[in-house]
Amino acid sequence: MPNKQSGKRFRVPWRKKLDENDLPVTLPVFMAYCAVARALRSFNRNGTKSIVTLVASEDFYYPVFAEAARFFAAQIWHSYRFAGNVLQWSDKNFRHEAEALRDERAILFAPPSYEIQEDDRLLSDAVVPLGSRTARHAQAALRRAGLPVTSENVDLLLTEPWPRLSRAFQDRRSPLQAIQRLRSLPKTIAEEVAEPKGSPTPAGPTLLEMHGFGSLIEWGYDLAKDISDFKAGIIPWRDVDNGVLVSGPPGVGKTMFASALANTCKIPIIYGSASRWQEAGALDEHLKAMRASFAEAKEKSPSILFIDEIDVLGSRGEKDRNSAYMRNVITALLQLLDGFERREGVVVMGACNHPDRLDFAIRRPGRLDRHIAVPLPNATARRAILKLHSGVTMCTADYEIYDMATEGLTGADIERLVRDARRAARRQSQDLNSEHIVSNLRPLTKLPESYLRALAIHEAGHAVVSFELGHSPISRIKISRHKVDDEIRELGYVEYQPPAPQRRTRQFFENAIATFLGGIAAELEVYGSFTDGAGGADESDLNRATDLATALAGSLGMGHTLVAANFERGDSSNLRLYLPELRREVHDILETQLSRARATIRSQQPALDAVAERLLEAGELAGEEVQDIIRDHRRSIVSLAKPPRRAGM
């Protein structure tokens, strides 16, 4: 008997309750999904074979709408392999067209800037306008996220730009936290510093396209708003934050950020470099080149003067044959930063890799008194950097490989990766696509299950000991399932939140040492031995515990003597080498705290096993989940937070 059902799934997605088997989507993706489902209403039948072009309006952001289209496609086509057939016409190449024809399924977006050609219409079964988001979409998204459906929340979702919504609402963050973060950086700041419609597009990126810079982005928006107010005569220049020191490893994009900041502020940028100033020659020429950069910035004010490699100036406290020369240079720079030569209208942005080498006077209030460190980009930022340089959006499986292979890379590394991928595409006479990017990634080796279990046991040991001793709240715990070939790097780690203000007594430091040794303790209790990864490298668990024990006994006056001393971390190994008594005391501290950590692991073995098993399943856990697991499986025992009293103490 023929089936008389139409095969329709649902015509009004905001009235359907999505079950747990559906793909996870964020709130902005769900809003875009509602718009896509409305446009494709007539194609919303199970197993439909069609190639449809959606003509986008100005209210369009491809990364969000692409995820929404993949979600829609996965429901009507019942196969995630077709989710890769979601493209925009400006990125489409011959291979994509061949795959769409082979699979007889594709959703193609025509962005506002793209003019549809006759060939595009011939390929498409239909060309359908894609409407803007509506209040009904926002209301449905709020209900699905469990947020109050208020007029304020609806207005926020309808007026915020798609990129801001996409950055705020992420899988790791609750919808309520996302709403709060959106409101913590008022939309008016981004709007007032953005280019108005009809004005020329700035050469290069703006802050909206910068990713992985943390609090530096918020500072940049604040500066742009202040400069806008200064231009309008609302505030005087003394109220503008006109000096900042930006530090970070080479390649994180400090120079690119400075350019994006100038574009966002709509002011010129003058590039200076401490090393290039020095290349001018003798001291007089060196000073002349430095003053010329400041004079140019003053002439073009309001402006940004970007000083790269400022840490090569060093400190006036250094003693070598060039110390007199560099003292004169640093003194001249201090005069240019303030002194008698005021710099009204000039924002000085210094960039360096080693801020600790910079003369303290340069960072004095009124000069470069604000210091912001730029970390290596996380997975989300690395994806955005890839999109910025390549314009390619990859499928979920390719992104997983990309995330693992690019962990620890900088923005410059990813830019080089894209250059290599473009070269490979040119050699094959193809447009750049995800296959070229994946093929140029560093090769990965999948770790065996037994190795992963040992990693999970080790990291779970840190978490359990830290929780039981009440040392620092856990923010995240992670293990990697793959290893980059021929590269030594940590394959698992535990991140901690900053501890609450407290008295930093001997017990505080002993708890920290025991936490460092928690991974070794777990391995010893489960396997009877620990691996070489626990020691050797500067940042390994055993090295950090040893350095902290050395400081406790040798410099803080908390050992067998009240004598205190100041020394750098690199000096601790020499102290242990040449002071046998200190070495023995450090050994005793480590041995005692390792015994405490092992006793904690033995008493909380069920909690250790539960955290390790869940970590093996997920690969990454939030701190709240780790703490909940420990609470659910821990045994009630006498607190081990207070170490045993030692004789003579």
FIVO-410507 format. One line per 10 residues: number of its first residue (from 1); for each residue x, y, z of C-alpha. Coordinates in pm, 1 decimal. Example, Ala and Ser with C-alpha at 12.3 -4.5 7.8 and 13.67 -1.06 7.14 Angstrom:
<pts>
1> 1230.0,-450.0,780.0 ~ 1367.0,-106.0,714.0
</pts>
This chain:
<pts>
1> 0.0,0.0,0.0 ~ 155.6,334.1,-95.2 ~ 258.1,570.1,180.7 ~ 26.1,870.6,173.0 ~ 237.1,1075.3,412.2 ~ 409.5,1375.0,262.0 ~ 733.0,1304.9,443.5 ~ 723.1,1655.2,590.6 ~ 929.5,1690.2,908.1 ~ 811.4,2024.7,1043.6
11> 729.7,2352.9,875.7 ~ 763.9,2576.2,1178.8 ~ 1091.5,2493.1,1356.8 ~ 1028.8,2726.9,1649.9 ~ 730.5,2512.9,1750.3 ~ 926.7,2188.1,1752.1 ~ 1103.0,2073.2,2065.7 ~ 1446.2,1952.6,1958.5 ~ 1551.0,1627.6,2122.1 ~ 1888.9,1532.8,2263.2
21> 1991.7,1356.3,1940.4 ~ 1985.6,1680.1,1740.7 ~ 2312.9,1859.3,1668.0 ~ 2414.5,2109.7,1939.4 ~ 2359.6,2466.9,1823.7 ~ 2420.3,2798.7,1992.7 ~ 2153.3,3062.8,2033.4 ~ 2254.3,3278.1,1730.9 ~ 2286.5,2966.0,1512.7 ~ 1933.5,2865.7,1610.5
31> 1803.8,3211.9,1514.4 ~ 1974.7,3180.2,1176.7 ~ 1835.9,2826.3,1149.0 ~ 1482.8,2963.7,1185.9 ~ 1549.7,3203.8,897.2 ~ 1695.5,2924.7,681.0 ~ 1404.4,2689.8,758.1 ~ 1154.4,2962.2,672.6 ~ 1325.3,3028.3,337.7 ~ 1344.6,2654.9,257.1
41> 992.1,2575.6,374.8 ~ 892.8,2409.1,45.7 ~ 1206.7,2190.5,52.3 ~ 1156.8,2077.9,411.3 ~ 1078.8,1712.2,338.7 ~ 1266.7,1400.0,434.9 ~ 1525.7,1296.5,176.6 ~ 1462.9,1591.8,-53.3 ~ 1714.7,1614.6,-338.2 ~ 1771.8,1975.4,-430.2
51> 2037.5,2240.4,-487.2 ~ 1910.6,2572.5,-356.4 ~ 2066.8,2918.9,-355.2 ~ 1973.2,3150.7,-69.2 ~ 2017.7,3519.2,-152.3 ~ 2124.6,3691.0,169.8 ~ 2019.9,4033.7,288.2 ~ 2246.8,4282.4,465.0 ~ 2160.6,4103.9,792.4 ~ 2398.1,3816.5,714.8
61> 2707.6,3654.7,866.2 ~ 2824.0,3345.4,681.1 ~ 2988.0,3146.0,969.2 ~ 2661.2,3152.0,1169.1 ~ 2430.5,3086.2,872.4 ~ 2657.7,2807.6,745.6 ~ 2624.7,2624.6,1078.7 ~ 2248.6,2679.3,1067.9 ~ 2225.9,2540.4,713.7 ~ 2428.6,2232.8,812.9
71> 2188.8,2175.3,1101.8 ~ 1892.2,2204.0,865.3 ~ 2056.1,1974.5,608.8 ~ 2137.4,1709.9,869.1 ~ 1768.8,1685.0,958.7 ~ 1620.8,1653.1,609.2 ~ 1906.0,1451.0,451.7 ~ 1972.2,1216.5,746.4 ~ 2345.2,1215.1,688.0 ~ 2617.7,1439.6,820.6
81> 2830.1,1380.0,510.0 ~ 2600.8,1612.6,316.6 ~ 2661.1,1886.6,573.5 ~ 2977.7,1973.4,380.3 ~ 2763.2,2078.7,83.0 ~ 2690.6,2414.4,243.9 ~ 2886.3,2687.6,66.4 ~ 2873.9,3046.3,-42.5 ~ 2904.8,3129.2,-410.3 ~ 3215.1,3341.5,-359.9
91> 3402.4,3034.6,-218.8 ~ 3261.0,2769.7,-454.6 ~ 3501.5,2590.2,-688.1 ~ 3479.5,2312.7,-945.9 ~ 3519.4,2035.1,-688.2 ~ 3236.5,2173.8,-475.0 ~ 3011.6,2196.5,-779.2 ~ 3097.1,1837.6,-875.7 ~ 3015.3,1714.0,-524.9 ~ 2683.7,1900.1,-523.4
101> 2588.2,1745.4,-857.9 ~ 2701.0,1400.4,-745.6 ~ 2507.2,1415.2,-417.2 ~ 2216.3,1608.3,-572.2 ~ 2204.3,1813.3,-256.0 ~ 2351.3,2153.0,-161.8 ~ 2264.1,2482.5,5.9 ~ 2448.6,2777.0,-148.4 ~ 2455.4,3128.2,-3.2 ~ 2485.1,3436.2,-220.8
111> 2621.0,3710.1,11.3 ~ 2501.0,4069.7,-41.8 ~ 2822.3,4159.3,-225.2 ~ 2787.5,3871.8,-475.2 ~ 2603.8,3915.0,-804.8 ~ 2435.2,3590.1,-911.0 ~ 2539.5,3474.4,-1256.6 ~ 2331.7,3290.7,-1516.3 ~ 2536.0,2972.7,-1458.1 ~ 2451.7,2991.0,-1088.3
121> 2080.1,2995.1,-1168.0 ~ 2118.9,2704.0,-1408.3 ~ 2283.4,2491.8,-1139.9 ~ 2027.3,2581.6,-872.7 ~ 1682.1,2425.3,-855.1 ~ 1562.2,2744.8,-691.0 ~ 1694.2,3088.3,-597.0 ~ 1523.0,3196.1,-275.1 ~ 1561.6,3520.3,-77.6 ~ 1689.8,3472.2,278.4
131> 1502.9,3701.7,513.9 ~ 1639.2,3883.1,816.3 ~ 1598.5,3763.4,1173.1 ~ 1264.0,3843.1,1331.2 ~ 1122.7,3887.2,1678.9 ~ 968.1,3539.2,1655.1 ~ 1311.1,3391.0,1587.6 ~ 1459.1,3571.9,1887.6 ~ 1170.6,3463.0,2112.1 ~ 1207.4,3099.7,2001.3
141> 1582.2,3110.2,2063.9 ~ 1534.2,3256.4,2412.7 ~ 1278.2,2990.0,2502.4 ~ 1504.1,2711.9,2374.7 ~ 1797.8,2850.9,2577.7 ~ 1584.9,2882.0,2892.4 ~ 1622.2,3261.2,2905.9 ~ 1341.3,3504.8,2993.9 ~ 1150.3,3617.5,2683.7 ~ 1157.5,3987.8,2765.2
151> 1147.3,4280.8,2527.1 ~ 1499.5,4378.0,2639.4 ~ 1640.7,4035.7,2552.8 ~ 1455.5,4024.4,2220.2 ~ 1580.9,4371.6,2126.2 ~ 1935.5,4269.6,2219.8 ~ 1924.3,3966.7,1989.2 ~ 1777.3,4169.0,1702.8 ~ 2015.3,4465.2,1722.5 ~ 2349.5,4305.0,1807.9
161> 2570.7,4233.8,1503.6 ~ 2601.1,3865.8,1416.5 ~ 2979.6,3852.9,1485.8 ~ 2926.3,3977.0,1842.7 ~ 2646.8,3726.0,1899.0 ~ 2864.2,3447.4,1761.1 ~ 3155.4,3535.9,1989.9 ~ 2936.9,3576.0,2297.4 ~ 2731.5,3254.7,2266.9 ~ 2968.5,2958.0,2271.4
171> 2922.6,2593.3,2367.8 ~ 3141.3,2623.3,2677.3 ~ 2946.5,2923.7,2809.7 ~ 2591.2,2927.9,2940.8 ~ 2340.8,3148.4,2750.6 ~ 2294.4,3362.4,3062.1 ~ 2670.3,3428.4,3081.2 ~ 2669.7,3518.3,2711.4 ~ 2390.2,3773.7,2760.1 ~ 2578.9,3924.3,3052.3
181> 2902.4,3949.5,2851.8 ~ 2720.2,4120.8,2566.5 ~ 2587.9,4381.2,2806.4 ~ 2924.4,4422.8,2982.8 ~ 3066.1,4564.7,2656.5 ~ 2789.7,4802.0,2547.3 ~ 2694.3,4778.4,2184.9 ~ 2723.3,5154.5,2146.7 ~ 3102.0,5127.5,2177.5 ~ 3129.2,4895.1,1879.3
191> 2877.5,5100.6,1681.9 ~ 3040.5,5434.9,1749.2 ~ 3387.8,5314.6,1650.1 ~ 3269.5,5124.6,1341.0 ~ 3286.2,5274.7,996.5 ~ 2954.5,5436.0,901.1 ~ 2776.1,5306.6,592.9 ~ 2897.2,5469.4,276.2 ~ 3242.5,5549.1,414.1 ~ 3551.9,5390.2,262.5
201> 3657.2,5053.0,400.8 ~ 3979.0,5077.8,604.3 ~ 4285.4,4909.6,459.3 ~ 4329.3,4599.4,672.1 ~ 4131.7,4440.5,956.3 ~ 3950.5,4605.1,1245.7 ~ 3905.4,4488.4,1602.8 ~ 3590.9,4301.4,1498.8 ~ 3816.0,4063.6,1303.7 ~ 4075.2,4014.7,1578.3
211> 4061.3,3690.2,1775.8 ~ 4254.0,3544.8,2066.9 ~ 4366.4,3876.4,2221.1 ~ 4165.3,3851.4,2544.3 ~ 4128.9,4172.0,2744.7 ~ 4332.9,4364.4,2486.0 ~ 4024.4,4375.9,2261.6 ~ 3813.9,4540.8,2531.5 ~ 4092.3,4791.0,2600.1 ~ 4103.1,4867.8,2227.3
221> 3730.5,4940.3,2214.0 ~ 3760.8,5165.3,2518.5 ~ 4046.5,5353.4,2353.1 ~ 3847.9,5393.3,2029.3 ~ 3554.2,5538.1,2223.3 ~ 3783.6,5776.1,2414.9 ~ 3950.3,5898.7,2095.2 ~ 3609.1,5949.2,1936.8 ~ 3504.6,6157.1,2239.0 ~ 3833.2,6349.5,2226.6
231> 3778.9,6435.5,1859.8 ~ 3429.6,6555.6,1943.2 ~ 3561.1,6776.3,2224.6 ~ 3375.8,6579.4,2492.7 ~ 3686.2,6482.9,2695.2 ~ 4039.0,6629.6,2719.9 ~ 4340.6,6425.8,2612.0 ~ 4445.6,6365.9,2972.9 ~ 4141.6,6136.2,3008.5 ~ 4261.8,5914.1,2720.4
241> 4459.2,5600.1,2809.8 ~ 4757.4,5693.7,2594.4 ~ 5021.1,5434.1,2680.9 ~ 5019.0,5053.3,2684.1 ~ 5275.3,4774.3,2685.4 ~ 5168.9,4459.9,2498.7 ~ 5369.4,4143.4,2554.9 ~ 5346.4,3793.2,2416.7 ~ 5542.8,3525.3,2232.9 ~ 5660.6,3599.8,1878.7
251> 5392.5,3559.2,1614.0 ~ 5080.6,3611.7,1826.9 ~ 4987.1,3914.3,1615.3 ~ 5090.5,4218.9,1817.9 ~ 5170.9,4418.2,1503.9 ~ 4847.0,4313.9,1332.3 ~ 4651.7,4415.4,1641.3 ~ 4811.3,4761.2,1635.1 ~ 4702.7,4802.0,1271.5 ~ 4349.3,4683.3,1350.6
261> 4335.0,4921.4,1647.4 ~ 4430.9,5216.8,1426.5 ~ 4167.2,5116.8,1170.2 ~ 3902.7,5090.8,1441.2 ~ 4000.4,5425.7,1592.4 ~ 4018.3,5575.4,1240.7 ~ 4354.7,5738.0,1307.8 ~ 4696.2,5691.8,1142.0 ~ 4959.6,5458.0,1281.3 ~ 5333.6,5524.1,1276.2
271> 5555.1,5215.2,1297.9 ~ 5871.4,5245.0,1501.8 ~ 6112.9,4976.8,1612.0 ~ 6374.6,4993.5,1883.0 ~ 6608.5,4771.6,1680.6 ~ 6562.8,4980.1,1362.8 ~ 6629.4,5300.9,1554.6 ~ 6951.7,5139.5,1672.7 ~ 7045.6,5049.8,1315.0 ~ 7065.1,5423.5,1236.4
281> 7424.3,5414.7,1364.0 ~ 7598.7,5616.6,1634.0 ~ 7418.7,5750.3,1939.4 ~ 7326.3,6082.5,1777.0 ~ 7174.1,5908.1,1474.5 ~ 6995.7,5659.9,1699.6 ~ 6834.1,5938.1,1902.7 ~ 6752.8,6134.0,1586.5 ~ 6563.3,5835.2,1439.0 ~ 6370.5,5785.9,1761.7
291> 6273.0,6153.5,1787.3 ~ 6169.1,6153.5,1420.5 ~ 5911.7,5879.1,1489.4 ~ 5764.2,6074.6,1779.4 ~ 5762.5,6395.1,1571.8 ~ 5577.5,6221.1,1287.9 ~ 5320.0,6083.0,1531.0 ~ 5273.5,6427.3,1684.2 ~ 5232.9,6585.6,1340.0 ~ 4959.2,6335.7,1246.6
301> 4786.5,6338.7,1587.2 ~ 4564.1,6193.2,1702.7 ~ 4767.0,5889.2,1608.3 ~ 4917.5,5565.7,1736.4 ~ 5293.8,5525.6,1763.7 ~ 5372.8,5153.5,1763.2 ~ 5718.1,5070.2,1903.3 ~ 5810.5,4711.7,1824.4 ~ 6078.9,4515.6,2012.8 ~ 6092.7,4777.9,2284.4
311> 6248.5,4524.0,2521.3 ~ 6579.1,4538.3,2326.9 ~ 6642.7,4868.8,2507.0 ~ 6693.0,4669.0,2825.0 ~ 6735.8,4833.1,3162.2 ~ 6963.2,5107.8,3291.0 ~ 7069.4,4868.6,3566.9 ~ 7254.4,4639.2,3324.7 ~ 7633.4,4648.3,3343.9 ~ 7820.1,4582.3,3019.4
321> 8030.5,4771.5,2767.1 ~ 7715.6,4917.1,2603.0 ~ 7547.3,5025.3,2927.1 ~ 7636.5,5396.5,2895.3 ~ 7504.8,5402.6,2536.5 ~ 7173.9,5238.0,2631.8 ~ 7129.4,5457.8,2940.3 ~ 7133.3,5762.5,2712.4 ~ 6879.9,5600.1,2478.5 ~ 6643.1,5504.4,2761.6
331> 6671.9,5850.3,2918.0 ~ 6583.2,6011.2,2582.8 ~ 6285.1,5778.4,2543.5 ~ 6159.2,5870.9,2892.2 ~ 6177.5,6239.5,2799.0 ~ 5975.5,6172.1,2483.9 ~ 5716.4,5973.2,2676.5 ~ 5663.6,6262.8,2918.4 ~ 5912.3,6507.0,3068.1 ~ 5927.1,6842.8,2891.8
341> 5818.5,6702.0,2554.9 ~ 5449.9,6628.3,2603.8 ~ 5280.3,6394.6,2353.7 ~ 4920.4,6511.5,2345.4 ~ 4729.1,6327.6,2074.8 ~ 4976.1,6036.9,2054.5 ~ 4899.8,5689.8,2190.9 ~ 5223.8,5498.2,2240.6 ~ 5191.4,5121.7,2211.9 ~ 5504.9,4925.1,2299.3
351> 5533.0,4559.4,2202.5 ~ 5779.3,4306.0,2337.5 ~ 5842.5,3939.7,2405.4 ~ 6013.5,3983.4,2744.6 ~ 5851.1,4259.2,2954.9 ~ 6069.2,4167.4,3254.6 ~ 6375.9,4297.2,3067.0 ~ 6229.8,4646.6,3022.6 ~ 6346.6,4934.9,3239.3 ~ 6097.3,4987.0,3518.5
361> 6086.1,5364.3,3457.9 ~ 5932.9,5307.8,3112.2 ~ 5633.9,5144.4,3282.8 ~ 5591.7,5421.4,3538.0 ~ 5245.1,5588.4,3561.2 ~ 5202.4,5839.1,3280.0 ~ 5420.1,5638.9,3039.8 ~ 5351.1,5276.3,2939.4 ~ 5179.5,5212.4,3269.8 ~ 4927.0,4954.5,3145.1
371> 5059.8,4608.1,3066.2 ~ 4847.0,4350.9,2880.3 ~ 4982.9,4005.3,2801.1 ~ 4858.7,3832.7,2485.4 ~ 4829.4,3453.1,2520.6 ~ 4857.6,3195.7,2246.5 ~ 4523.0,3170.5,2062.4 ~ 4278.4,2903.3,2180.6 ~ 4092.1,2668.9,1944.6 ~ 3807.8,2914.3,1878.3
381> 4052.3,3195.4,1801.7 ~ 4262.6,2970.1,1576.4 ~ 3954.0,2884.7,1370.5 ~ 3872.3,3253.1,1334.6 ~ 4232.3,3334.0,1235.0 ~ 4212.7,3063.2,968.0 ~ 3889.9,3215.2,835.6 ~ 4045.8,3562.6,831.6 ~ 4347.5,3454.7,625.8 ~ 4188.0,3190.5,402.3
391> 3812.0,3254.9,389.5 ~ 3764.2,2876.8,422.9 ~ 3503.5,2721.0,653.0 ~ 3572.4,2354.8,725.9 ~ 3341.7,2073.0,832.0 ~ 3333.9,1953.0,1192.5 ~ 3565.4,1655.5,1133.6 ~ 3829.5,1872.2,962.8 ~ 3803.1,2132.6,1240.0 ~ 3876.1,1864.0,1501.8
401> 4196.3,1768.9,1319.9 ~ 4283.9,2136.4,1269.6 ~ 4231.3,2215.1,1640.1 ~ 4465.3,1936.3,1750.8 ~ 4735.2,2000.4,1490.4 ~ 4745.2,2377.8,1551.0 ~ 4746.5,2370.6,1930.2 ~ 5029.8,2593.2,2049.5 ~ 5059.6,2775.0,1714.1 ~ 5050.0,3152.4,1681.4
411> 4858.4,3364.6,1434.7 ~ 5175.6,3397.0,1226.1 ~ 5209.0,3017.6,1217.3 ~ 4851.8,2985.9,1088.9 ~ 4912.8,3255.9,827.6 ~ 5214.4,3057.0,704.0 ~ 4998.4,2743.2,696.7 ~ 4748.1,2922.0,471.8 ~ 5028.8,3037.8,241.5 ~ 5148.2,2678.2,207.6
421> 4792.0,2561.3,139.2 ~ 4744.3,2830.0,-127.2 ~ 5065.9,2719.5,-293.9 ~ 4942.9,2358.8,-299.7 ~ 4610.2,2473.3,-446.1 ~ 4787.4,2670.1,-721.1 ~ 5001.8,2368.5,-810.1 ~ 4680.6,2167.0,-855.7 ~ 4503.8,2449.0,-1044.4 ~ 4229.4,2453.8,-780.6
431> 4071.1,2709.1,-553.3 ~ 4180.8,2692.1,-190.5 ~ 3968.8,2450.9,15.2 ~ 3979.9,2259.8,341.6 ~ 4161.8,1962.5,186.3 ~ 4462.0,2180.4,105.9 ~ 4468.3,2313.7,462.7 ~ 4436.9,1971.5,627.2 ~ 4706.2,1822.5,402.6 ~ 4951.9,2094.7,513.8
441> 4892.7,2044.9,886.8 ~ 5156.7,1884.8,1103.2 ~ 5109.6,1505.3,1102.8 ~ 4926.4,1360.4,1403.8 ~ 4961.1,1025.4,1577.3 ~ 4660.4,889.2,1764.0 ~ 4755.4,795.4,2119.2 ~ 4675.5,439.2,2232.1 ~ 4397.6,387.8,2486.0 ~ 4637.8,270.3,2757.0
451> 4844.2,589.0,2720.5 ~ 4532.8,806.5,2732.3 ~ 4420.3,632.9,3051.1 ~ 4753.5,707.9,3215.7 ~ 4720.4,1073.2,3111.5 ~ 4368.8,1087.5,3254.8 ~ 4484.9,928.9,3584.0 ~ 4768.8,1181.6,3610.3 ~ 4553.6,1490.8,3551.9 ~ 4272.7,1355.7,3770.8
461> 4532.1,1319.0,4048.9 ~ 4609.1,1691.4,4035.6 ~ 4237.9,1773.1,4049.4 ~ 4156.8,1542.8,4342.9 ~ 4451.5,1659.3,4554.6 ~ 4378.9,2026.6,4485.4 ~ 4012.0,1977.4,4575.6 ~ 4083.0,1785.4,4896.4 ~ 4344.9,2032.3,5018.1 ~ 4130.4,2331.8,4922.2
471> 4420.1,2488.9,4735.3 ~ 4284.6,2650.8,4414.1 ~ 3948.8,2607.6,4236.7 ~ 3976.9,2414.1,3910.7 ~ 3869.3,2595.2,3594.6 ~ 3944.6,2326.9,3331.0 ~ 4108.1,1987.7,3281.9 ~ 4205.2,1845.1,2942.9 ~ 4391.1,1561.7,2770.4 ~ 4486.6,1534.0,2402.3
481> 4395.3,1222.8,2202.0 ~ 4662.7,1289.3,1940.3 ~ 5028.7,1381.4,1946.1 ~ 5202.9,1599.6,1691.1 ~ 5485.5,1394.1,1543.9 ~ 5843.0,1492.6,1637.6 ~ 5726.4,1750.8,1889.2 ~ 5751.2,1749.0,2267.9 ~ 5459.8,1918.5,2437.9 ~ 5226.3,1861.5,2729.9
491> 4944.7,1625.0,2639.3 ~ 4730.0,1707.2,2938.4 ~ 4690.5,1985.3,3190.5 ~ 4476.5,2126.8,3470.8 ~ 4396.5,2498.0,3477.4 ~ 4322.4,2665.1,3809.9 ~ 4138.0,2980.8,3900.3 ~ 4332.2,3242.7,4096.7 ~ 4309.0,3153.1,4465.8 ~ 4104.4,3375.3,4692.4
501> 4302.7,3631.6,4896.4 ~ 4450.4,3448.7,5193.8 ~ 4749.8,3437.6,5425.1 ~ 5035.1,3278.6,5229.5 ~ 5175.6,3076.3,5517.1 ~ 5398.8,2769.2,5504.6 ~ 5085.2,2555.0,5489.2 ~ 4967.9,2745.4,5179.1 ~ 5293.6,2667.5,4996.5 ~ 5297.8,2305.1,5115.8
511> 4944.7,2259.6,4977.7 ~ 5064.5,2402.0,4645.5 ~ 5359.9,2160.2,4638.4 ~ 5131.3,1865.8,4718.0 ~ 4901.1,1974.6,4432.6 ~ 5196.7,1986.5,4190.9 ~ 5282.0,1630.9,4299.6 ~ 4922.0,1506.9,4270.9 ~ 4975.6,1362.7,3922.4 ~ 5286.9,1169.6,4029.0
521> 5102.9,1046.4,4338.8 ~ 4814.1,914.4,4127.3 ~ 5051.4,732.3,3891.4 ~ 5237.0,576.1,4185.4 ~ 4914.1,454.9,4347.4 ~ 4767.1,313.4,4025.0 ~ 5075.4,195.9,3831.8 ~ 5347.5,180.5,4097.7 ~ 5572.6,423.1,3906.3 ~ 5561.8,757.3,3726.6
531> 5687.7,862.9,3384.3 ~ 5963.9,1100.1,3275.3 ~ 5704.3,1361.0,3177.2 ~ 5670.9,1455.3,3543.7 ~ 6024.6,1596.9,3553.3 ~ 6301.4,1736.0,3335.3 ~ 6136.8,2032.1,3160.1 ~ 6125.8,2368.8,3335.4 ~ 5744.8,2366.4,3357.7 ~ 5711.0,2000.1,3459.7
541> 5532.1,1909.8,3782.0 ~ 5840.5,1794.7,3971.1 ~ 6052.8,2093.9,3864.9 ~ 5786.3,2342.6,3972.7 ~ 5740.3,2164.3,4305.5 ~ 6119.4,2158.0,4356.9 ~ 6158.1,2529.5,4282.4 ~ 5872.0,2616.3,4517.0 ~ 6021.4,2399.4,4793.1 ~ 6358.0,2571.1,4736.9
551> 6195.7,2913.0,4773.6 ~ 6011.0,2797.1,5085.1 ~ 6327.4,2677.8,5255.7 ~ 6586.1,2912.3,5107.2 ~ 6432.8,3255.6,5051.9 ~ 6102.4,3296.9,5237.4 ~ 6238.5,3229.9,5585.9 ~ 5996.0,2939.1,5632.2 ~ 6251.7,2658.0,5653.2 ~ 6485.8,2565.9,5937.0
561> 6609.5,2923.5,5946.0 ~ 6441.7,3263.0,5937.5 ~ 6706.3,3394.7,5698.7 ~ 6544.5,3528.5,5380.6 ~ 6708.8,3600.2,5046.7 ~ 6612.4,3720.2,4700.4 ~ 6703.3,3508.7,4400.7 ~ 6571.0,3440.1,4054.7 ~ 6404.5,3111.0,3968.7 ~ 6701.0,3013.9,3752.8
571> 6929.0,3044.0,4059.2 ~ 6745.4,2776.1,4258.9 ~ 6928.9,2485.3,4093.0 ~ 7267.3,2642.4,4180.8 ~ 7158.1,2692.9,4540.7 ~ 7064.7,2326.2,4571.4 ~ 7388.8,2222.2,4402.6 ~ 7622.5,2421.4,4626.5 ~ 7425.8,2407.2,4954.8 ~ 7389.2,2040.1,5056.8
581> 7184.6,2128.6,5366.6 ~ 6931.7,2317.4,5153.1 ~ 6915.4,2025.7,4908.8 ~ 6838.1,1783.3,5194.0 ~ 6567.4,2012.7,5331.0 ~ 6408.8,2049.7,4985.3 ~ 6411.8,1670.5,4951.9 ~ 6239.8,1633.4,5290.6 ~ 5968.6,1883.0,5190.4 ~ 5904.3,1705.6,4861.5
591> 5897.9,1362.4,5023.3 ~ 5652.9,1478.4,5292.0 ~ 5415.9,1643.8,5044.7 ~ 5429.7,1346.8,4807.7 ~ 5326.4,1124.2,5100.3 ~ 5033.4,1360.4,5171.8 ~ 4929.6,1354.1,4806.6 ~ 4948.2,972.6,4791.7 ~ 4744.1,941.9,5110.6 ~ 4481.8,1173.4,4955.9
601> 4467.5,962.2,4639.0 ~ 4435.3,637.5,4838.2 ~ 4149.6,774.7,5046.2 ~ 3968.7,917.8,4741.5 ~ 4033.0,641.2,4487.2 ~ 3664.0,631.3,4373.6 ~ 3671.7,1005.3,4297.2 ~ 4000.7,966.6,4108.2 ~ 3859.3,682.6,3896.3 ~ 3535.1,870.4,3823.7
611> 3715.1,1187.2,3709.7 ~ 3956.4,984.7,3493.9 ~ 3675.9,786.2,3328.2 ~ 3474.5,1098.7,3247.9 ~ 3788.1,1271.2,3116.6 ~ 3856.9,974.7,2888.1 ~ 3506.1,1007.8,2745.5 ~ 3498.8,1385.0,2697.2 ~ 3865.5,1480.5,2657.2 ~ 3798.6,1810.1,2836.8
621> 3598.0,1896.1,3147.9 ~ 3494.4,2226.5,3301.6 ~ 3597.4,2288.1,3659.8 ~ 3239.7,2278.1,3787.4 ~ 3187.0,1929.6,3645.0 ~ 3513.3,1802.4,3793.8 ~ 3416.7,1931.5,4136.9 ~ 3068.9,1778.8,4110.2 ~ 3218.9,1439.5,4020.8 ~ 3456.1,1452.6,4316.9
631> 3175.8,1552.2,4554.8 ~ 2955.5,1267.2,4429.2 ~ 3226.7,1002.0,4474.8 ~ 3443.8,1123.6,4762.6 ~ 3463.7,950.5,5097.6 ~ 3414.8,1146.0,5418.6 ~ 3748.9,1148.5,5599.4 ~ 3947.7,1362.9,5838.0 ~ 4082.1,1666.3,5652.7 ~ 4435.1,1637.3,5517.2
641> 4461.5,2008.9,5452.8 ~ 4670.8,2058.7,5765.2 ~ 5008.0,1884.5,5736.0 ~ 5138.6,1679.2,6029.5 ~ 5340.3,1867.6,6286.9 ~ 5709.9,1807.1,6246.3 ~ 5956.7,1773.1,6528.8 ~ 6122.1,2097.8,6616.8 ~ 5864.0,2313.8,6436.8
</pts>
